[in-house]
Amino acid sequence: MRSKRRQRAQLARINLSAGSQAVVVRADDIVALQAKDNPTEPFLLKESVWSSELKRRSGESLSAVEIDQAGALCYRQRGKDGLVEVLLVGSLRSGRWGLPKGHIEQGETTSVAAEREAFEEAGVQGKVNPAIFGTFTYAKDSNARRLNVSVHLLGVERIAAEYPEKRIRKSKWFPIETAIKEVGQPGLSETLRKFRRLGRMQNGTA
């Protein structure tokens, strides 16, 4: 009995217009679909089948939730030839390489959020460009949420000795050509190609 009470206490109710259904969300990737007239036994299912199950029961179409994020394209130039390198961080969930990025907190601009995320995830300190350089969209595995990322260029001046995610998240410098191949999201690959073209134009090699 105690375990069931504990399980129900971990569930947070979100009301959606879906006939007689109420959606109950727990953590990131488990949801419970529960009929209002049968509140005692939630029906647990993976979020990947949440949308289709709701459509089947209610006959209504649900669109994916869209969330805005900000990310930092952290770069530096090295050597006499000015080799451009990009700093990538690993996803805590999958290990895939990507940009430092995250949710935009209340009162933040996208550039401020990008700068904050770069420090929290990779210890980056430098100059962030306030203009949005590019955007891309991705989904977290089978999650129904779509995340729209506004990317800002950040010229790295130093890496802090200590920062919030130093011991839990990997980071690595990549030549721009390698970074394009390593990142997990196609939209991010295109953003990096755009950055490469910008560098070639500035160097007169485009």
Backbone as JSON Lines, residues from 0, in Angstrom:
{"i":0,"aa":"M","n":[0.82,-1.21,0.0],"ca":[0.0,0.0,0.0],"c":[0.86,1.26,0.0]}
{"i":1,"aa":"R","n":[1.94,1.23,0.83],"ca":[2.81,2.39,0.89],"c":[3.47,2.68,-0.45]}
{"i":2,"aa":"S","n":[3.87,1.61,-1.16],"ca":[4.54,1.81,-2.45],"c":[3.6,2.44,-3.45]}
{"i":3,"aa":"K","n":[2.32,2.04,-3.43],"ca":[1.35,2.63,-4.35],"c":[1.12,4.1,-4.01]}
{"i":4,"aa":"R","n":[1.05,4.41,-2.71],"ca":[0.89,5.81,-2.32],"c":[2.08,6.64,-2.76]}
{"i":5,"aa":"R","n":[3.28,6.06,-2.62],"ca":[4.49,6.77,-3.02],"c":[4.49,6.99,-4.52]}
{"i":6,"aa":"Q","n":[4.04,5.96,-5.29],"ca":[4.0,6.08,-6.74],"c":[3.04,7.19,-7.16]}
{"i":7,"aa":"R","n":[1.85,7.23,-6.52],"ca":[0.87,8.25,-6.88],"c":[1.36,9.64,-6.49]}
{"i":8,"aa":"A","n":[2.13,9.72,-5.39],"ca":[2.65,11.02,-4.97],"c":[3.65,11.57,-5.96]}
{"i":9,"aa":"Q","n":[4.29,10.69,-6.73],"ca":[5.28,11.11,-7.71],"c":[4.65,11.54,-9.03]}
{"i":10,"aa":"L","n":[3.36,11.32,-9.17],"ca":[2.68,11.65,-10.41],"c":[2.1,13.06,-10.33]}
{"i":11,"aa":"A","n":[2.27,13.83,-11.41],"ca":[1.73,15.2,-11.47],"c":[0.68,15.24,-12.56]}
{"i":12,"aa":"R","n":[-0.51,15.77,-12.24],"ca":[-1.62,15.75,-13.2],"c":[-1.58,16.98,-14.11]}
{"i":13,"aa":"I","n":[-1.74,16.74,-15.42],"ca":[-1.86,17.82,-16.4],"c":[-3.15,17.58,-17.16]}
{"i":14,"aa":"N","n":[-4.07,18.54,-17.17],"ca":[-5.36,18.37,-17.84],"c":[-5.26,18.77,-19.3]}
{"i":15,"aa":"L","n":[-5.66,17.88,-20.19],"ca":[-5.75,18.16,-21.62],"c":[-7.15,17.82,-22.09]}
{"i":16,"aa":"S","n":[-7.58,18.45,-23.19],"ca":[-8.89,18.13,-23.74],"c":[-8.8,16.83,-24.52]}
{"i":17,"aa":"A","n":[-9.13,15.75,-23.86],"ca":[-9.03,14.44,-24.51],"c":[-10.18,13.56,-24.04]}
{"i":18,"aa":"G","n":[-11.39,14.01,-24.27],"ca":[-12.55,13.22,-23.89],"c":[-12.6,13.05,-22.38]}
{"i":19,"aa":"S","n":[-12.66,11.78,-21.93],"ca":[-12.76,11.49,-20.51],"c":[-11.4,11.18,-19.91]}
{"i":20,"aa":"Q","n":[-10.31,11.54,-20.6],"ca":[-8.99,11.17,-20.15],"c":[-8.27,12.32,-19.45]}
{"i":21,"aa":"A","n":[-7.46,11.99,-18.48],"ca":[-6.53,12.94,-17.87],"c":[-5.14,12.38,-18.06]}
{"i":22,"aa":"V","n":[-4.2,13.22,-18.47],"ca":[-2.84,12.77,-18.67],"c":[-2.04,13.02,-17.4]}
{"i":23,"aa":"V","n":[-1.3,12.01,-16.96],"ca":[-0.49,12.14,-15.76],"c":[0.95,11.88,-16.14]}
{"i":24,"aa":"V","n":[1.84,12.84,-15.84],"ca":[3.23,12.76,-16.28],"c":[4.12,12.44,-15.09]}
{"i":25,"aa":"R","n":[5.06,11.5,-15.26],"ca":[6.04,11.21,-14.24],"c":[7.42,11.21,-14.87]}
{"i":26,"aa":"A","n":[8.35,12.01,-14.32],"ca":[9.71,12.14,-14.83],"c":[9.68,12.56,-16.28]}
{"i":27,"aa":"D","n":[10.7,12.13,-17.09],"ca":[10.83,12.59,-18.47],"c":[10.19,11.66,-19.47]}
{"i":28,"aa":"D","n":[10.26,10.36,-19.24],"ca":[9.89,9.45,-20.32],"c":[8.84,8.42,-19.94]}
{"i":29,"aa":"I","n":[8.15,8.61,-18.82],"ca":[7.05,7.72,-18.46],"c":[5.81,8.57,-18.24]}
{"i":30,"aa":"V","n":[4.72,8.19,-18.84],"ca":[3.47,8.88,-18.57],"c":[2.42,7.87,-18.16]}
{"i":31,"aa":"A","n":[1.44,8.34,-17.41],"ca":[0.32,7.47,-17.04],"c":[-0.93,8.02,-17.68]}
{"i":32,"aa":"L","n":[-1.68,7.15,-18.31],"ca":[-2.96,7.53,-18.9],"c":[-4.04,6.99,-17.98]}
{"i":33,"aa":"Q","n":[-4.86,7.85,-17.45],"ca":[-5.78,7.44,-16.39],"c":[-7.18,7.96,-16.67]}
{"i":34,"aa":"A","n":[-8.16,7.06,-16.71],"ca":[-9.54,7.48,-16.9],"c":[-10.05,8.18,-15.63]}
{"i":35,"aa":"K","n":[-10.78,9.25,-15.8],"ca":[-11.26,10.0,-14.64],"c":[-12.19,9.16,-13.77]}
{"i":36,"aa":"D","n":[-12.91,8.21,-14.4],"ca":[-13.84,7.41,-13.63],"c":[-13.17,6.17,-13.02]}
{"i":37,"aa":"N","n":[-11.84,6.04,-13.17],"ca":[-11.12,4.92,-12.57],"c":[-9.78,5.42,-12.05]}
{"i":38,"aa":"P","n":[-9.77,6.2,-10.98],"ca":[-8.54,6.86,-10.52],"c":[-7.61,5.97,-9.72]}
{"i":39,"aa":"T","n":[-8.02,4.73,-9.45],"ca":[-7.23,3.91,-8.53],"c":[-6.06,3.21,-9.18]}
{"i":40,"aa":"E","n":[-6.17,2.87,-10.47],"ca":[-5.12,2.11,-11.14],"c":[-4.66,2.82,-12.41]}
{"i":41,"aa":"P","n":[-3.65,3.66,-12.35],"ca":[-3.16,4.34,-13.56],"c":[-2.62,3.32,-14.55]}
{"i":42,"aa":"F","n":[-2.83,3.62,-15.82],"ca":[-2.29,2.77,-16.89],"c":[-0.99,3.39,-17.36]}
{"i":43,"aa":"L","n":[0.14,2.76,-17.06],"ca":[1.45,3.32,-17.39],"c":[1.86,2.93,-18.79]}
{"i":44,"aa":"L","n":[2.43,3.86,-19.52],"ca":[2.93,3.57,-20.85],"c":[4.06,4.51,-21.19]}
{"i":45,"aa":"K","n":[4.93,4.08,-22.11],"ca":[6.03,4.92,-22.57],"c":[5.49,6.14,-23.29]}
{"i":46,"aa":"E","n":[6.2,7.26,-23.16],"ca":[5.74,8.51,-23.78],"c":[5.68,8.39,-25.3]}
{"i":47,"aa":"S","n":[6.45,7.45,-25.88],"ca":[6.44,7.29,-27.33],"c":[5.08,6.84,-27.84]}
{"i":48,"aa":"V","n":[4.26,6.2,-26.98],"ca":[2.93,5.78,-27.42],"c":[1.83,6.61,-26.78]}
{"i":49,"aa":"W","n":[2.22,7.63,-26.03],"ca":[1.25,8.48,-25.36],"c":[0.3,9.12,-26.34]}
{"i":50,"aa":"S","n":[0.84,9.79,-27.37],"ca":[0.01,10.52,-28.31],"c":[-0.95,9.6,-29.05]}
{"i":51,"aa":"S","n":[-0.45,8.47,-29.55],"ca":[-1.3,7.56,-30.31],"c":[-2.38,6.95,-29.43]}
{"i":52,"aa":"E","n":[-2.04,6.67,-28.16],"ca":[-3.04,6.1,-27.25],"c":[-4.14,7.1,-26.96]}
{"i":53,"aa":"L","n":[-3.78,8.35,-26.77],"ca":[-4.8,9.38,-26.55],"c":[-5.7,9.54,-27.77]}
{"i":54,"aa":"K","n":[-5.08,9.51,-28.96],"ca":[-5.88,9.63,-30.18],"c":[-6.86,8.47,-30.28]}
{"i":55,"aa":"R","n":[-6.4,7.26,-29.93],"ca":[-7.26,6.09,-30.03],"c":[-8.44,6.21,-29.08]}
{"i":56,"aa":"R","n":[-8.2,6.69,-27.86],"ca":[-9.26,6.74,-26.87],"c":[-10.19,7.93,-27.07]}
{"i":57,"aa":"S","n":[-9.65,9.06,-27.49],"ca":[-10.46,10.26,-27.56],"c":[-10.93,10.61,-28.95]}
{"i":58,"aa":"G","n":[-10.21,10.08,-29.98],"ca":[-10.55,10.42,-31.35],"c":[-10.09,11.8,-31.74]}
{"i":59,"aa":"E","n":[-9.28,12.46,-30.89],"ca":[-8.81,13.79,-31.17],"c":[-7.33,13.76,-31.51]}
{"i":60,"aa":"S","n":[-6.86,14.73,-32.26],"ca":[-5.47,14.82,-32.66],"c":[-4.72,15.75,-31.73]}
{"i":61,"aa":"L","n":[-3.58,15.27,-31.21],"ca":[-2.76,16.08,-30.32],"c":[-1.45,16.42,-31.01]}
{"i":62,"aa":"S","n":[-1.05,17.68,-30.97],"ca":[0.23,18.08,-31.55],"c":[1.31,18.04,-30.49]}
{"i":63,"aa":"A","n":[2.57,17.9,-30.9],"ca":[3.68,17.85,-29.97],"c":[3.87,19.19,-29.28]}
{"i":64,"aa":"V","n":[4.28,19.14,-28.05],"ca":[4.57,20.35,-27.29],"c":[5.9,20.92,-27.79]}
{"i":65,"aa":"E","n":[5.95,22.22,-28.01],"ca":[7.17,22.86,-28.47],"c":[7.77,23.71,-27.36]}
{"i":66,"aa":"I","n":[9.07,23.59,-27.15],"ca":[9.78,24.29,-26.09],"c":[10.95,25.04,-26.68]}
{"i":67,"aa":"D","n":[11.11,26.31,-26.29],"ca":[12.22,27.12,-26.77],"c":[13.45,26.93,-25.87]}
{"i":68,"aa":"Q","n":[14.61,26.8,-26.51],"ca":[15.87,26.69,-25.8],"c":[16.89,27.66,-26.42]}
{"i":69,"aa":"A","n":[18.01,27.84,-25.74],"ca":[19.11,28.64,-26.26],"c":[20.39,27.8,-26.19]}
{"i":70,"aa":"G","n":[21.23,27.95,-27.2],"ca":[22.49,27.21,-27.24],"c":[23.64,28.11,-27.64]}
{"i":71,"aa":"A","n":[24.85,27.7,-27.27],"ca":[26.05,28.48,-27.57],"c":[26.97,27.69,-28.5]}
{"i":72,"aa":"L","n":[27.31,28.28,-29.63],"ca":[28.31,27.71,-30.52],"c":[29.65,28.31,-30.08]}
{"i":73,"aa":"C","n":[30.37,27.56,-29.25],"ca":[31.61,28.04,-28.63],"c":[32.78,27.72,-29.55]}
{"i":74,"aa":"Y","n":[33.56,28.72,-29.9],"ca":[34.65,28.51,-30.87],"c":[35.92,29.22,-30.44]}
{"i":75,"aa":"R","n":[37.03,28.79,-31.02],"ca":[38.32,29.44,-30.83],"c":[39.16,29.22,-32.08]}
{"i":76,"aa":"Q","n":[40.17,30.04,-32.26],"ca":[41.12,29.89,-33.35],"c":[42.5,29.57,-32.78]}
{"i":77,"aa":"R","n":[43.18,28.6,-33.4],"ca":[44.47,28.17,-32.86],"c":[45.53,28.17,-33.96]}
{"i":78,"aa":"G","n":[46.76,28.44,-33.55],"ca":[47.89,28.35,-34.47],"c":[47.98,29.51,-35.43]}
{"i":79,"aa":"K","n":[49.08,29.53,-36.17],"ca":[49.33,30.61,-37.14],"c":[48.34,30.59,-38.29]}
{"i":80,"aa":"D","n":[47.83,29.39,-38.61],"ca":[46.89,29.29,-39.73],"c":[45.46,29.58,-39.3]}
{"i":81,"aa":"G","n":[45.25,29.86,-38.01],"ca":[43.91,30.22,-37.53],"c":[42.9,29.1,-37.6]}
{"i":82,"aa":"L","n":[43.33,27.84,-37.3],"ca":[42.43,26.7,-37.31],"c":[41.26,26.93,-36.35]}
{"i":83,"aa":"V","n":[40.04,26.82,-36.86],"ca":[38.85,27.04,-36.04],"c":[38.42,25.73,-35.39]}
{"i":84,"aa":"E","n":[38.25,25.78,-34.08],"ca":[37.77,24.63,-33.32],"c":[36.47,24.99,-32.61]}
{"i":85,"aa":"V","n":[35.62,23.98,-32.45],"ca":[34.33,24.14,-31.79],"c":[34.28,23.25,-30.56]}
{"i":86,"aa":"L","n":[33.77,23.78,-29.47],"ca":[33.66,23.01,-28.23],"c":[32.3,22.32,-28.18]}
{"i":87,"aa":"L","n":[32.31,20.99,-28.1],"ca":[31.08,20.22,-28.0],"c":[30.99,19.57,-26.62]}
{"i":88,"aa":"V","n":[29.78,19.33,-26.17],"ca":[29.54,18.66,-24.89],"c":[28.71,17.4,-25.14]}
{"i":89,"aa":"G","n":[28.84,16.43,-24.26],"ca":[28.1,15.18,-24.4],"c":[26.75,15.25,-23.7]}
{"i":90,"aa":"S","n":[25.75,14.65,-24.32],"ca":[24.43,14.55,-23.7],"c":[24.51,13.65,-22.47]}
{"i":91,"aa":"L","n":[23.86,14.05,-21.38],"ca":[23.84,13.22,-20.18],"c":[23.02,11.96,-20.39]}
{"i":92,"aa":"R","n":[22.09,11.99,-21.33],"ca":[21.22,10.84,-21.57],"c":[21.81,9.85,-22.56]}
{"i":93,"aa":"S","n":[22.35,10.36,-23.66],"ca":[22.79,9.48,-24.75],"c":[24.29,9.5,-24.98]}
{"i":94,"aa":"G","n":[24.98,10.53,-24.49],"ca":[26.4,10.67,-24.76],"c":[26.72,11.31,-26.09]}
{"i":95,"aa":"R","n":[25.69,11.59,-26.91],"ca":[25.93,12.2,-28.22],"c":[26.48,13.61,-28.07]}
{"i":96,"aa":"W","n":[27.32,14.0,-29.02],"ca":[27.92,15.33,-28.98],"c":[26.94,16.39,-29.46]}
{"i":97,"aa":"G","n":[26.98,17.55,-28.82],"ca":[26.14,18.67,-29.22],"c":[26.65,19.96,-28.61]}
{"i":98,"aa":"L","n":[25.89,21.02,-28.76],"ca":[26.26,22.32,-28.19],"c":[25.78,22.41,-26.74]}
{"i":99,"aa":"P","n":[26.43,23.23,-25.91],"ca":[25.83,23.57,-24.62],"c":[24.5,24.29,-24.88]}
{"i":100,"aa":"K","n":[23.45,23.83,-24.28],"ca":[22.13,24.41,-24.53],"c":[21.2,24.05,-23.4]}
{"i":101,"aa":"G","n":[20.08,24.77,-23.32],"ca":[19.1,24.47,-22.29],"c":[17.95,25.45,-22.31]}
{"i":102,"aa":"H","n":[17.09,25.32,-21.33],"ca":[15.88,26.13,-21.28],"c":[16.21,27.59,-20.95]}
{"i":103,"aa":"I","n":[15.35,28.47,-21.41],"ca":[15.49,29.9,-21.17],"c":[14.72,30.24,-19.89]}
{"i":104,"aa":"E","n":[15.44,30.76,-18.91],"ca":[14.8,31.09,-17.64],"c":[14.05,32.41,-17.74]}
{"i":105,"aa":"Q","n":[13.09,32.59,-16.83],"ca":[12.26,33.79,-16.85],"c":[13.12,35.05,-16.76]}
{"i":106,"aa":"G","n":[12.87,35.98,-17.68],"ca":[13.59,37.23,-17.7],"c":[14.86,37.21,-18.52]}
{"i":107,"aa":"E","n":[15.28,36.04,-19.02],"ca":[16.5,35.94,-19.81],"c":[16.23,36.19,-21.29]}
{"i":108,"aa":"T","n":[17.18,36.8,-21.97],"ca":[17.19,36.79,-23.43],"c":[17.85,35.48,-23.87]}
{"i":109,"aa":"T","n":[17.73,35.16,-25.15],"ca":[18.36,33.92,-25.62],"c":[19.88,33.98,-25.52]}
{"i":110,"aa":"S","n":[20.47,35.17,-25.71],"ca":[21.93,35.28,-25.62],"c":[22.41,35.09,-24.18]}
{"i":111,"aa":"V","n":[21.67,35.64,-23.22],"ca":[22.03,35.46,-21.81],"c":[21.9,33.99,-21.42]}
{"i":112,"aa":"A","n":[20.83,33.35,-21.87],"ca":[20.63,31.93,-21.57],"c":[21.74,31.07,-22.19]}
{"i":113,"aa":"A","n":[22.13,31.39,-23.43],"ca":[23.19,30.64,-24.1],"c":[24.52,30.78,-23.35]}
{"i":114,"aa":"E","n":[24.82,31.99,-22.91],"ca":[26.05,32.24,-22.16],"c":[26.05,31.47,-20.83]}
{"i":115,"aa":"R","n":[24.91,31.48,-20.15],"ca":[24.79,30.76,-18.89],"c":[24.96,29.25,-19.08]}
{"i":116,"aa":"E","n":[24.3,28.7,-20.1],"ca":[24.4,27.27,-20.35],"c":[25.83,26.87,-20.71]}
{"i":117,"aa":"A","n":[26.53,27.71,-21.47],"ca":[27.91,27.41,-21.85],"c":[28.8,27.32,-20.62]}
{"i":118,"aa":"F","n":[28.57,28.19,-19.64],"ca":[29.36,28.13,-18.42],"c":[28.98,26.92,-17.58]}
{"i":119,"aa":"E","n":[27.67,26.69,-17.4],"ca":[27.23,25.59,-16.54],"c":[27.67,24.23,-17.07]}
{"i":120,"aa":"E","n":[27.6,24.04,-18.4],"ca":[27.9,22.73,-18.97],"c":[29.36,22.54,-19.34]}
{"i":121,"aa":"A","n":[30.08,23.63,-19.65],"ca":[31.46,23.47,-20.13],"c":[32.45,24.45,-19.51]}
{"i":122,"aa":"G","n":[32.0,25.3,-18.6],"ca":[32.91,26.25,-17.96],"c":[33.38,27.37,-18.87]}
{"i":123,"aa":"V","n":[32.68,27.6,-19.97],"ca":[33.12,28.57,-20.98],"c":[32.91,30.0,-20.49]}
{"i":124,"aa":"Q","n":[33.92,30.82,-20.67],"ca":[33.83,32.25,-20.42],"c":[34.36,32.97,-21.65]}
{"i":125,"aa":"G","n":[33.63,33.97,-22.1],"ca":[34.04,34.68,-23.31],"c":[33.0,35.7,-23.74]}
{"i":126,"aa":"K","n":[33.02,36.05,-25.01],"ca":[32.11,37.07,-25.54],"c":[31.03,36.41,-26.38]}
{"i":127,"aa":"V","n":[29.78,36.64,-26.0],"ca":[28.65,36.08,-26.73],"c":[28.09,37.14,-27.66]}
{"i":128,"aa":"N","n":[27.77,36.75,-28.88],"ca":[27.15,37.66,-29.84],"c":[25.65,37.72,-29.54]}
{"i":129,"aa":"P","n":[25.1,38.91,-29.32],"ca":[23.67,39.01,-28.96],"c":[22.72,38.63,-30.09]}
{"i":130,"aa":"A","n":[23.21,38.62,-31.33],"ca":[22.35,38.25,-32.46],"c":[22.24,36.74,-32.58]}
{"i":131,"aa":"I","n":[21.05,36.25,-32.93],"ca":[20.86,34.81,-33.14],"c":[21.53,34.42,-34.46]}
{"i":132,"aa":"F","n":[22.46,33.47,-34.38],"ca":[23.21,33.06,-35.56],"c":[22.44,32.05,-36.4]}
{"i":133,"aa":"G","n":[21.7,31.19,-35.75],"ca":[20.93,30.15,-36.45],"c":[19.99,29.46,-35.49]}
{"i":134,"aa":"T","n":[19.16,28.6,-36.02],"ca":[18.23,27.83,-35.21],"c":[18.17,26.4,-35.71]}
{"i":135,"aa":"F","n":[17.83,25.48,-34.83],"ca":[17.55,24.11,-35.24],"c":[16.57,23.49,-34.25]}
{"i":136,"aa":"T","n":[15.92,22.43,-34.68],"ca":[14.9,21.76,-33.88],"c":[15.28,20.29,-33.71]}
{"i":137,"aa":"Y","n":[15.02,19.77,-32.53],"ca":[15.3,18.35,-32.29],"c":[14.3,17.81,-31.28]}
{"i":138,"aa":"A","n":[14.25,16.49,-31.16],"ca":[13.42,15.82,-30.16],"c":[14.3,14.91,-29.33]}
{"i":139,"aa":"K","n":[13.97,14.76,-28.07],"ca":[14.75,13.89,-27.19],"c":[14.24,12.46,-27.31]}
{"i":140,"aa":"D","n":[14.94,11.65,-28.09],"ca":[14.6,10.25,-28.28],"c":[13.13,10.1,-28.65]}
{"i":141,"aa":"S","n":[12.36,9.33,-27.85],"ca":[10.95,9.08,-28.18],"c":[10.04,10.13,-27.56]}
{"i":142,"aa":"N","n":[10.61,11.15,-26.94],"ca":[9.83,12.18,-26.27],"c":[8.97,12.95,-27.27]}
{"i":143,"aa":"A","n":[7.74,13.27,-26.89],"ca":[6.83,13.97,-27.78],"c":[7.16,15.44,-27.92]}
{"i":144,"aa":"R","n":[8.02,15.96,-27.04],"ca":[8.35,17.38,-27.08],"c":[9.32,17.71,-28.2]}
{"i":145,"aa":"R","n":[9.07,18.83,-28.88],"ca":[10.0,19.36,-29.88],"c":[10.7,20.56,-29.27]}
{"i":146,"aa":"L","n":[12.03,20.58,-29.36],"ca":[12.82,21.65,-28.76],"c":[13.42,22.52,-29.86]}
{"i":147,"aa":"N","n":[13.1,23.81,-29.83],"ca":[13.58,24.77,-30.81],"c":[14.72,25.58,-30.21]}
{"i":148,"aa":"V","n":[15.92,25.44,-30.77],"ca":[17.12,26.04,-30.19],"c":[17.56,27.26,-30.99]}
{"i":149,"aa":"S","n":[17.7,28.39,-30.3],"ca":[18.3,29.6,-30.88],"c":[19.78,29.59,-30.54]}
{"i":150,"aa":"V","n":[20.63,29.63,-31.56],"ca":[22.08,29.48,-31.37],"c":[22.78,30.83,-31.44]}
{"i":151,"aa":"H","n":[23.66,31.08,-30.48],"ca":[24.48,32.3,-30.45],"c":[25.95,31.92,-30.54]}
{"i":152,"aa":"L","n":[26.73,32.71,-31.27],"ca":[28.17,32.51,-31.34],"c":[28.81,33.02,-30.05]}
{"i":153,"aa":"L","n":[29.78,32.25,-29.54],"ca":[30.46,32.63,-28.32],"c":[31.96,32.41,-28.51]}
{"i":154,"aa":"G","n":[32.71,33.49,-28.58],"ca":[34.16,33.4,-28.7],"c":[34.77,33.08,-27.35]}
{"i":155,"aa":"V","n":[35.4,31.92,-27.23],"ca":[35.9,31.44,-25.94],"c":[37.22,32.13,-25.6]}
{"i":156,"aa":"E","n":[37.27,32.69,-24.41],"ca":[38.49,33.33,-23.91],"c":[39.19,32.47,-22.87]}
{"i":157,"aa":"R","n":[38.39,31.74,-22.08],"ca":[38.98,30.86,-21.06],"c":[37.97,29.81,-20.65]}
{"i":158,"aa":"I","n":[38.47,28.72,-20.04],"ca":[37.62,27.7,-19.45],"c":[37.85,27.73,-17.94]}
{"i":159,"aa":"A","n":[36.79,27.87,-17.18],"ca":[36.89,27.97,-15.73],"c":[37.41,26.66,-15.13]}
{"i":160,"aa":"A","n":[38.13,26.78,-14.03],"ca":[38.65,25.59,-13.34],"c":[37.52,24.77,-12.73]}
{"i":161,"aa":"E","n":[36.48,25.44,-12.28],"ca":[35.32,24.77,-11.7],"c":[34.05,25.33,-12.3]}
{"i":162,"aa":"Y","n":[33.09,24.45,-12.56],"ca":[31.78,24.86,-13.05],"c":[30.77,23.77,-12.71]}
{"i":163,"aa":"P","n":[29.47,24.04,-12.74],"ca":[28.46,23.13,-12.18],"c":[28.49,21.69,-12.7]}
{"i":164,"aa":"E","n":[28.71,21.48,-14.01],"ca":[28.59,20.12,-14.56],"c":[29.93,19.5,-14.94]}
{"i":165,"aa":"K","n":[31.0,20.0,-14.36],"ca":[32.34,19.53,-14.71],"c":[32.5,18.03,-14.5]}
{"i":166,"aa":"R","n":[31.94,17.49,-13.44],"ca":[32.17,16.09,-13.08],"c":[31.13,15.13,-13.65]}
{"i":167,"aa":"I","n":[30.16,15.66,-14.35],"ca":[29.12,14.77,-14.88],"c":[28.97,14.84,-16.4]}
{"i":168,"aa":"R","n":[29.59,15.84,-17.04],"ca":[29.4,15.98,-18.48],"c":[30.76,16.1,-19.18]}
{"i":169,"aa":"K","n":[30.93,15.35,-20.25],"ca":[32.17,15.42,-21.0],"c":[32.14,16.59,-21.98]}
{"i":170,"aa":"S","n":[33.32,17.11,-22.31],"ca":[33.43,18.16,-23.31],"c":[34.74,17.97,-24.07]}
{"i":171,"aa":"K","n":[34.76,18.46,-25.32],"ca":[35.95,18.25,-26.15],"c":[35.98,19.26,-27.29]}
{"i":172,"aa":"W","n":[37.18,19.73,-27.62],"ca":[37.37,20.61,-28.77],"c":[37.5,19.77,-30.05]}
{"i":173,"aa":"F","n":[36.8,20.21,-31.1],"ca":[36.85,19.54,-32.39],"c":[37.15,20.56,-33.49]}
{"i":174,"aa":"P","n":[37.97,20.2,-34.49],"ca":[38.05,21.03,-35.7],"c":[36.65,21.12,-36.29]}
{"i":175,"aa":"I","n":[36.33,22.24,-36.92],"ca":[34.98,22.45,-37.41],"c":[34.53,21.34,-38.35]}
{"i":176,"aa":"E","n":[35.42,20.84,-39.2],"ca":[35.04,19.77,-40.13],"c":[34.64,18.51,-39.38]}
{"i":177,"aa":"T","n":[35.38,18.18,-38.3],"ca":[35.06,16.99,-37.51],"c":[33.78,17.19,-36.72]}
{"i":178,"aa":"A","n":[33.6,18.39,-36.19],"ca":[32.4,18.69,-35.4],"c":[31.13,18.47,-36.22]}
{"i":179,"aa":"I","n":[31.16,18.87,-37.48],"ca":[30.0,18.7,-38.36],"c":[29.6,17.23,-38.45]}
{"i":180,"aa":"K","n":[30.58,16.34,-38.47],"ca":[30.32,14.91,-38.58],"c":[29.92,14.27,-37.25]}
{"i":181,"aa":"E","n":[30.37,14.87,-36.14],"ca":[30.18,14.25,-34.83],"c":[28.83,14.54,-34.19]}
{"i":182,"aa":"V","n":[28.24,15.69,-34.49],"ca":[27.01,16.07,-33.77],"c":[25.85,15.17,-34.14]}
{"i":183,"aa":"G","n":[24.92,15.03,-33.18],"ca":[23.83,14.08,-33.36],"c":[22.63,14.6,-34.14]}
{"i":184,"aa":"Q","n":[22.39,15.93,-34.13],"ca":[21.18,16.45,-34.77],"c":[21.49,17.03,-36.15]}
{"i":185,"aa":"P","n":[20.73,16.62,-37.18],"ca":[20.95,17.14,-38.54],"c":[20.87,18.65,-38.62]}
{"i":186,"aa":"G","n":[19.93,19.25,-37.91],"ca":[19.79,20.71,-37.93],"c":[21.02,21.4,-37.36]}
{"i":187,"aa":"L","n":[21.63,20.8,-36.36],"ca":[22.86,21.36,-35.79],"c":[24.01,21.22,-36.77]}
{"i":188,"aa":"S","n":[24.07,20.13,-37.5],"ca":[25.1,19.96,-38.53],"c":[25.03,21.09,-39.55]}
{"i":189,"aa":"E","n":[23.82,21.46,-39.94],"ca":[23.65,22.53,-40.92],"c":[24.08,23.88,-40.32]}
{"i":190,"aa":"T","n":[23.8,24.09,-39.05],"ca":[24.23,25.32,-38.38],"c":[25.76,25.41,-38.36]}
{"i":191,"aa":"L","n":[26.43,24.29,-38.12],"ca":[27.89,24.27,-38.13],"c":[28.45,24.5,-39.54]}
{"i":192,"aa":"R","n":[27.75,23.99,-40.56],"ca":[28.18,24.24,-41.94],"c":[28.07,25.74,-42.26]}
{"i":193,"aa":"K","n":[27.02,26.36,-41.76],"ca":[26.85,27.8,-41.95],"c":[28.01,28.56,-41.29]}
{"i":194,"aa":"F","n":[28.41,28.1,-40.11],"ca":[29.53,28.73,-39.41],"c":[30.83,28.53,-40.19]}
{"i":195,"aa":"R","n":[31.01,27.36,-40.78],"ca":[32.2,27.1,-41.59],"c":[32.23,28.02,-42.81]}
{"i":196,"aa":"R","n":[31.08,28.21,-43.45],"ca":[31.02,29.11,-44.61],"c":[31.36,30.54,-44.2]}
{"i":197,"aa":"L","n":[30.91,30.95,-43.01],"ca":[31.22,32.3,-42.53],"c":[32.72,32.48,-42.36]}
{"i":198,"aa":"G","n":[33.38,31.48,-41.82],"ca":[34.83,31.55,-41.65],"c":[35.55,31.64,-42.97]}
{"i":199,"aa":"R","n":[35.08,30.9,-43.97],"ca":[35.72,30.93,-45.29],"c":[35.54,32.28,-45.95]}
{"i":200,"aa":"M","n":[34.36,32.89,-45.77],"ca":[34.12,34.21,-46.35],"c":[35.04,35.24,-45.72]}
{"i":201,"aa":"Q","n":[35.22,35.17,-44.41],"ca":[36.09,36.13,-43.72],"c":[37.55,35.96,-44.13]}
{"i":202,"aa":"N","n":[37.91,34.71,-44.46],"ca":[39.3,34.44,-44.86],"c":[39.52,34.61,-46.35]}
{"i":203,"aa":"G","n":[38.43,34.91,-47.08],"ca":[38.54,35.09,-48.52],"c":[38.75,33.81,-49.3]}
{"i":204,"aa":"T","n":[38.29,32.67,-48.72],"ca":[38.47,31.38,-49.38],"c":[37.16,30.77,-49.83]}
{"i":205,"aa":"A","n":[36.06,31.47,-49.65],"ca":[34.75,30.91,-50.02],"c":[34.62,30.8,-51.53]}
